[in-house]
Amino acid sequence: MTKPIFGLSAALVTPYTTSGEVDLPRLASHAGSVLARGCDGVTLCGTTGEGYGLTLDERKAMYDAVAKAAPAGTRIHVGIMAPAIDDAVSQSIAALEAGAAGLLMAPPFFMKGMDDDGLFNWFNQVFTRIGDKLRGVIMYHIPGQTAVALSPELIARLRKAWPGIITGIKDSSGDWATAERFLASHGDISVLVGDERLLPRAMAKGAEGSICGLANIVPDLLAPVIHSKDDGHVLIELTNLVVSNPIIPTVKVLAGHLAGDAGFDAVRPPLTELSAEQKSDLLEAFDAIMATA
């Protein structure tokens, strides 16, 4: 029997109240919306969700709110972002004890130029300290943010040391050659692409889907690329539009635009909201692209 593919998971944006707290009702409602429009699951506390700046208590509350609102059986993954081993362990255990399907685990950041031995030791200690609860780890390759690359060789070494624990790789490098290397070396697990422009090509080469920010906006356009091999031609224009602006504020504005809710716009420092002019230009360009979809 062929195993089901991973599919589409929205890297959920994190909405905030006017006082700067996580807006849990708005988050839960948004999760339900993207699931209804084509997502197979959702991912909390990823890059698009500003997971690098969320406290442990906020993470727990977010998971609880989304899990209660989502349909039974919804696969919820949680991003793990912490240079300190103990912090990565605490984030992981909190997610796994709450019932997360798995972890989207970024490497330690801040220190640059780390070799595979050092990275292996970091992940090995994190995995060891999580203990028997450990499951469903998706290795998060996003060197544009972390400045720490995950090599296919490192992942192979970790898979050998921890059989069955690493179930996927999310490649957010935006580099096709890198995606091809992951597919060639680890095609037996779920290779996911974060750059939506590469998704049709990656699916044709054996990828299993995506965890991505654009799924906050157009899951109905992304799902057919994954499940029906649609060519996704509009996704290139949409992704180019998003990356031509500050990405996280842009995704939040567009998510709010489609929901008719400007309450999505707020971001936490050090990010800043789009200016009124940026927002106006973005929405005009977005609506023009969507008119051709």
N, C-alpha and C positions, 0 to 999 in steps of 0.2 A: 504494500500500500504506500503510495506517494505521500510524503509528509506535506502538510499545508505550508504555504509560504508565509513569511512574516506579515506582508501587506503594508498598509499605510498607517502610520501613527503621527498624529499632530504633535509637534513640539510646542506645547501650549504657551501662549503668552500669559503673563501674570498681571492681571488688572489690580489697580490700587484704588483705595478710597481717597477722598480729598485730604484726609489727614495722613496719608502715606502708608496705611496698613494694607495688607493683602485683602482684596475684595472677594471674599469667599463665595457669596451668592453669584456674583458676576462670573467668576471662574467656573463654577459648577454648571451654570447655564451655558457658557461658551463650550465647555467640554461636551455637553449633551448635543449642542448644535452641530459640531464638527462630526460627531459620531453618526448623527442622523443624516448627514450629507455625504457620507462615503468613507469615513475613517474606520479602520479596523481596531484601533486602540488610540490611546493618548499617552504622551510623555510629559511628566511634570519636571520642573526645575532644570530644564536643559538650557542651552545658550539663549534661545529665543525667549525662554521663560525667566531670564535673569537669575538663573540658579546659583550663580557665583556669589550673589548678594542676599540670599535668603537664609534666615536663621533655622535652626533645627526645629524649634517650636512652630515656626511658620510652615515648614515642610510637612510636619505631622498634621497640622490643621488643613492644609491644602489637600493632602491625600484623603483625609477623612471626608472632606466636603465633596470631592469629585467621586469617590467610591460610593457614597450614599446616593448621589444623584444619577450616576451612570447606570445603564442597564446591567442586570446581573451577568457576570461572566466577562465584563469588559476588561481587556488587558491594559493595565496601567504600568508603565515603566517610569522610573525615577532617575533623574540625572544626579550623578555624584561628582562634586567639584570641590576638592580640598587638597592643598599641598600637604597638610599634616596627616600622618597616618591615622591617628586617633579620631580626627574629625571625619575622614573618609569612612572609617569603620562605623562611627556613630550615625552618620547619614544613611549608610547602607543598612544597618540593623533596624533603624527606625522604619525604613521603607519595606524591608522584607517582613518584619513582624506585623506590619499593617496589611500585608497581603499582596505586595507588588509582584507583578509577573517577572520582573527582572530589573537590572540596574544598567543605566547608560553611564559607564565609568570613564571619566577623563583622567589623563595622567597628571602627576603633580606638576604644577606650574611654578613660576617665578625663577627657579634655577634653570639655566639654559645649557645646552650642549651636553646633556646627560647621556651616557652610553647605555647600551642594552643591559649590561650587568646591573647598573644602578636602578634602572627602571624595573627590571625583573625583581630585584630585592624589595622595592617599594610595593609593587603589586602583590608579591608573595606574602609580605607581612600583613597587608590589608586583608587578603583572602584568609590567611591563617587566623587572624583575630576575629573575623566575622564568624568563623566556625561552621557548625552544622547547618546554619540557616542559609549559607551561601548558595545562590542559584542564579541562572539566567543572566550572566554578565555579558553585556554588549560593550566591546572595547571601542572607545570614542577617539577617533583620529581626527583632530581639528587643529593642526599646527598653526593655522592663521591666528588662532586665539591663544593657544597654550604655548606656542613656540617649542613644543615637545612632540616629536614625531614618533609614531608607533610603527615599527618595522614588521613586515610579515614574519621575520625570523623571531622577533621577540614574542609575538603572539603564538607562534608555533611552540616555543619553549614553555610558555605559560600553559598552553593547552596540554602539553605532555605532562607537566607537573600537576595540573588540576583537570583530570579527564571529565568531560561532560559539563564543566562549569561555564566555560565561555561558549555562548550559543550564537554570537554574532559579532560583526564589526560594522560600525558606522563610519564611513569615509566622508568627511566633510572638507577634504582638501580642495575640492573643485578641480582636481587634476585627473584626466582620464587615464594616464599611464599608471598612476597610483591605484586607481580603482581596478584596473586590469590586473595588477600584481596581487591585490587582495583576492580577486576572483579566482586567479590561477592557483594561489597558495591555500586558500581557505574556502573554496567553493562548496564544501560539504556542510558549512554552517551558513547562517543568514548574513550575507553581505548586503549592506544597505548603503544608499548614497544620500548625502545631505544636500548636494547641489542639484536642484530639480532639473536643470538643463541637461544633465547627464543621465537622467532616469530612463528614457526610452532605450538608449544604447546599452545601459547597464542591464536592464531587464532582458534584452535580447542575448546577453552574454551570461545569464544565469543569476543575476542579482535577485533578491527576494523582496524588494520594496524600499521604503524610505521612512525615516523619522525626520520631519522637515518643518520649517516655519511656514512655508506657503500653504500647508494643510490647514492653517488657521483661517485661510481666506478662500481657497478654491479646492477643497477636498473632492468635490464632484468632478473636477478636471484631472486631478491626480490619480484617483482610483482606477479609471479606465486604462491608464498607462500601465499600471501594475497588474491589473487583473484581466484586461482585454487586449493588451499590446497596442493601445492607441498610440499614435505618433507624438501626441503631446505638443503640437507645434505652438500653441498659444503660451505654453509654459515658458518657452525661451524668452518671449517678449515680457511676460510678467516678472520673471526672475531678473532679467536685465534691468527692469524698472526698479525693483526692490533694492538691488545691490548698488544702484546708482545714487541711492540716498542712504542715510544712516539706517542700517537694516532693522534693528529691533524697534525703534520708534516708528519706522515705516510700516512694519507688519502690524503693529498695534493700531495705528491710524486706519489701515485698511480693514482690519477685523472689526473695528468700531463702525466704520463706514457701512459695511455690509449688514451689520446688526442694527444700524440706526442709533448708535450709542457712542457718543463722544467720550464717555467715561473710560474707554480703553486707552486713551491717549497718554496718560501719565506714566512716567518712567522714574526709576530711582537713580540718583547720582551714583556714578559720574556721568550717566547718560543725560541728555537733554531732549526735551520734546521738539518736534519739528516746529519751525516758525509758521505763522499764518500763511506766508507766501509759499513756503515749501509744501505745506499741506494742500493748499489750493492747486498748485501745479501737479502734485502727486495724484490727487483725486481726478483731475481732468484727464491726465494720461491714463490712469487705471480704467476709467469709464470708457475711454476710447478703445482700449485694447479689448475690454470685455464685450463691447458691442460687436466685435468680430468673432467672438468665440462660438 
